[in-house]
Amino acid sequence: MDNQKNKTKKTVTTGDIYAVNLPNGKFGAIRILDQTDNSYLLATTPYNGTEIPSIENDILEEILIQNRFFYDNNPALVWVDGKVPKDVIYIGNIPLTKKERKIKCNSFGEKWDNSDGIEAFLEWRWENDRENFEREIREEEERYIEEFHTIQKPKEMMKDELFWSIISLINFNAECEEEIIEPAVNKLAKMSVRDIKQFEEALSYKLYLLDTKEHAKNIGEYSYDKERDYFSADLFLYFRCSVLARGKEFFESTLDNPKNMPKDDSFESLLSLASDAYIRRTGKEFEYITGCDYESFSNVEGWK
């Protein structure tokens, strides 16, 4: 391994390629397709090898296509924030083509960390070790359910009228999720830190209320079924976000009637609304633990 491969660049530019360590002891690779301030669009390549790939390897210009579990030929793309993790290894730069510069992505992650790029390993397991992979995920979900053995209670929440007035600012006529949610973020960012926390509390509680087995049974193709080997907790959460994003009336009707759950619509960006507003308001990261956990299977009563 030459010295250049041991160095992490101080600045990130589009076209940069980094090697990442995979759980199977091999290397994967990610590429920067776009950047906005301190946010970067990462593309996971299909590379999965025992050696750090050479910059001349053509596979580094490809984007991994995902088909595990609920994925359906989805490219492995995600926006992340922050600095380059210290454990990734800079390989080199392959300038983007005109076609690559036009690639859009509405998937937003959190901080850029060492797990980004793991999709190459997960897809390898789906193709080569599916039975064990599905069993491990199923057992993990079961353990998660067992951990939440008490009914959770929310802390002080934002008043319903104010909460839904902020939600109503979500503009679905905008072109991308960042622009769709911007009016609501802008409104909340002008309010107090206490208001932002109370908004997050109300959001978490409402998502928690929708976290029931009956609601999970009504999300379409990927609905919960005890006979199936796998159910996506993340996808169910994003579908619940979509319910809230549609407003108070839809939320209340869906809470009463799980069959109203959206079948082909998710809205993951709602989860970052309070965090984005807090960062804009204070310049600091949002570190707040709500009284109710909105992650799937947290509502023990709803899953009995």
C-alpha positions in Angstrom: 0.0 0.0 0.0 1.6 3.3 -1.0 1.8 6.4 1.2 -1.0 8.2 -0.7 -3.5 5.5 0.1 -2.8 6.0 3.8 -3.7 9.7 3.7 -7.1 11.2 4.2 -7.5 14.3 2.1 -8.1 17.5 4.1 -10.8 18.6 1.6 -13.5 16.7 -0.2 -14.4 17.2 -3.9 -16.8 15.5 -6.2 -15.3 12.5 -7.9 -13.2 11.6 -4.8 -13.1 7.8 -4.1 -12.5 6.3 -0.7 -11.9 2.7 0.4 -13.9 1.5 3.4 -13.5 -1.5 5.7 -16.3 -4.1 5.4 -17.4 -6.4 8.2 -16.1 -9.5 6.3 -12.5 -8.2 6.4 -12.6 -7.0 2.8 -12.7 -3.5 1.3 -15.5 -1.6 -0.3 -15.4 1.8 -2.0 -17.5 4.9 -2.0 -17.5 7.9 -4.4 -18.5 11.6 -3.9 -21.2 12.5 -6.5 -22.2 15.9 -5.1 -21.6 18.3 -2.3 -23.4 21.2 -0.6 -21.4 23.0 2.1 -20.6 20.3 4.6 -23.0 17.7 3.1 -22.0 15.0 0.6 -23.8 12.7 -1.7 -22.2 9.3 -1.3 -22.5 6.5 -3.9 -21.5 3.0 -2.8 -19.7 1.1 -5.6 -20.1 -2.7 -6.1 -16.5 -3.3 -5.2 -16.0 -6.0 -2.5 -12.4 -7.2 -2.5 -9.5 -8.3 -0.4 -7.3 -5.4 -1.6 -7.8 -1.7 -1.7 -8.9 -1.1 -5.3 -6.7 0.7 -7.7 -8.1 4.0 -9.1 -7.9 2.4 -12.6 -10.5 -0.2 -11.6 -13.6 0.5 -13.8 -16.0 -0.8 -11.1 -15.3 2.4 -9.1 -17.4 4.3 -11.7 -20.4 2.0 -11.0 -23.2 2.5 -8.4 -24.2 -0.6 -6.4 -27.8 -1.6 -7.1 -29.6 -2.9 -4.0 -32.2 -5.7 -3.9 -32.0 -7.1 -0.4 -35.3 -7.2 1.6 -37.6 -4.4 0.5 -35.1 -2.8 -1.9 -36.1 -3.1 -5.6 -33.2 -2.1 -7.8 -32.4 0.9 -5.7 -29.0 2.6 -6.2 -27.0 2.9 -3.1 -27.0 6.7 -2.7 -27.3 8.8 0.5 -26.6 12.4 1.6 -24.4 12.6 4.8 -23.1 15.4 6.9 -19.7 16.1 8.5 -16.1 15.3 8.1 -14.5 12.3 6.4 -14.2 9.5 9.0 -10.6 8.9 9.9 -10.7 5.1 9.0 -11.6 5.6 5.3 -8.8 5.6 2.9 -8.5 8.1 0.0 -7.8 6.3 -3.3 -8.0 9.1 -5.9 -10.4 11.1 -8.0 -12.4 10.1 -11.1 -14.1 13.3 -12.6 -17.9 13.0 -12.9 -19.5 12.6 -16.3 -22.3 14.9 -17.4 -24.8 12.1 -16.6 -23.4 11.6 -13.2 -23.7 15.3 -12.4 -27.4 15.1 -13.0 -28.0 12.3 -10.5 -30.5 13.3 -7.8 -31.1 11.7 -4.4 -33.7 12.3 -1.8 -32.3 9.9 0.8 -30.7 11.7 3.8 -28.6 10.0 6.4 -26.9 11.4 9.5 -23.2 12.0 10.1 -20.8 10.4 7.7 -19.3 7.5 9.6 -17.4 4.2 9.0 -20.7 2.3 8.3 -21.2 4.2 5.0 -20.3 1.8 2.2 -21.4 -1.3 4.1 -24.2 -1.8 1.5 -21.7 -3.8 -0.7 -21.3 -6.3 2.1 -25.0 -6.5 2.8 -25.8 -7.1 -0.8 -23.1 -9.8 -0.9 -24.8 -11.5 2.0 -28.2 -11.3 0.4 -26.9 -13.1 -2.7 -24.6 -15.6 -1.0 -25.9 -16.1 2.6 -29.5 -15.1 2.5 -30.9 -17.7 4.9 -28.6 -16.8 7.7 -28.8 -13.1 6.9 -32.6 -13.2 7.2 -32.5 -15.2 10.4 -30.1 -12.8 12.0 -32.2 -9.8 11.1 -35.3 -11.5 12.4 -33.7 -12.4 15.7 -32.4 -8.8 16.1 -35.9 -7.4 15.6 -37.3 -9.9 18.2 -34.6 -8.9 20.7 -35.5 -5.2 20.1 -39.2 -5.9 20.8 -38.3 -7.7 24.1 -36.3 -4.7 25.3 -39.3 -2.5 25.3 -41.4 -4.1 28.1 -42.9 -0.9 29.6 -45.4 1.6 28.2 -43.6 4.9 27.4 -44.9 8.3 28.2 -44.1 11.6 26.5 -42.6 14.7 28.1 -44.1 18.2 27.7 -45.3 18.4 24.0 -46.0 21.3 21.7 -49.7 22.2 21.6 -51.5 20.5 18.8 -52.6 23.6 17.0 -49.1 25.0 16.8 -47.6 21.6 15.9 -50.0 21.0 13.0 -49.5 24.6 11.7 -45.8 23.8 11.3 -46.5 20.5 9.6 -48.9 22.3 7.2 -45.9 24.3 5.9 -44.4 21.2 4.3 -44.5 22.0 0.6 -45.0 18.9 -1.5 -44.9 21.0 -4.7 -41.1 21.5 -4.3 -38.7 19.4 -6.3 -36.7 17.6 -3.6 -37.3 16.6 0.0 -34.9 19.2 1.3 -36.9 22.0 -0.3 -40.2 20.3 0.6 -39.4 20.5 4.3 -37.6 23.8 4.2 -40.6 26.1 5.1 -41.3 24.0 8.2 -37.7 24.0 9.3 -37.4 27.8 8.7 -40.5 28.4 10.9 -39.4 26.1 13.7 -35.9 27.5 13.7 -37.2 31.0 14.5 -38.8 29.7 17.7 -37.2 28.9 21.0 -35.1 25.9 21.9 -37.9 24.8 24.2 -40.4 25.0 21.3 -38.1 22.8 19.2 -37.8 20.2 21.9 -41.6 20.2 22.4 -42.1 19.8 18.7 -39.8 16.8 18.6 -41.7 15.4 21.6 -45.0 15.8 19.9 -43.7 14.3 16.7 -42.2 11.3 18.5 -45.4 10.6 20.4 -47.6 10.7 17.3 -45.2 8.3 15.5 -45.3 6.1 18.6 -49.1 6.0 18.5 -49.0 4.7 14.9 -46.5 2.0 15.8 -48.9 -0.9 16.1 -49.2 -4.3 14.5 -52.4 -3.4 12.7 -50.8 -0.3 11.1 -47.8 -2.4 10.1 -50.2 -4.9 8.4 -51.5 -2.2 6.1 -48.5 -0.7 4.3 -48.9 -2.6 1.1 -46.3 -5.0 -0.4 -44.0 -4.8 2.6 -46.7 -5.1 5.3 -46.1 -7.1 8.5 -46.9 -10.7 8.3 -45.9 -13.2 11.0 -45.4 -15.8 8.3 -42.8 -13.7 6.5 -39.1 -14.0 7.2 -38.5 -10.2 7.3 -40.3 -7.0 8.0 -38.5 -3.6 7.6 -38.7 -1.6 10.8 -37.1 1.4 9.0 -39.6 1.4 6.1 -42.5 1.2 8.5 -41.2 4.2 10.4 -40.8 6.2 7.1 -44.4 5.3 6.2 -45.6 6.6 9.6 -43.7 9.8 8.9 -45.7 10.1 5.7 -49.0 9.9 7.7 -48.0 12.9 9.8 -46.7 14.9 6.8 -50.2 14.7 5.3 -51.7 16.7 8.2 -53.9 16.4 11.2 -57.0 15.0 9.6 -55.2 12.2 7.8 -53.2 11.4 11.0 -56.3 11.1 13.1 -58.2 9.1 10.5 -55.3 6.7 10.1 -54.8 6.4 13.8 -58.4 5.2 14.1 -58.4 3.2 10.9 -55.0 1.4 10.1 -56.3 0.6 6.6 -55.6 4.2 5.7 -51.9 3.7 6.0 -50.1 4.9 2.8 -49.1 2.0 0.5 -46.4 3.5 -1.5 -45.3 6.7 0.2 -42.6 7.4 2.7 -41.2 10.6 4.1 -38.0 10.0 6.1 -37.0 13.7 6.0 -39.6 14.5 8.7 -37.3 12.9 11.2 -34.7 15.6 10.7 -37.0 18.6 10.9 -36.4 19.4 14.6 -32.7 18.6 14.4 -32.2 20.9 11.3 -34.2 23.7 13.0 -32.1 23.3 16.2 -28.8 23.5 14.3 -30.0 26.6 12.5 -31.2 28.1 15.7 -28.1 27.4 17.9 -25.3 26.2 15.6 -25.0 23.1 17.7 -26.0 19.4 17.2 -29.4 18.4 18.5 -29.0 16.0 21.4 -32.4 15.4 22.9 -34.0 12.2 24.1 -37.8 12.1 23.9 -40.1 10.4 26.4 -41.4 8.1 23.6 -39.2 6.2 21.1 -40.6 6.5 17.6 -38.5 3.5 16.4 -40.7 0.5 15.2 -41.7 -2.0 17.9 -41.3 0.6 20.7 -45.1 0.7 21.3 -45.4 -2.5 23.3 -49.1 -2.3 23.7 -49.5 -1.7 20.0 -47.6 -4.9 19.2 -49.3 -7.3 21.7 
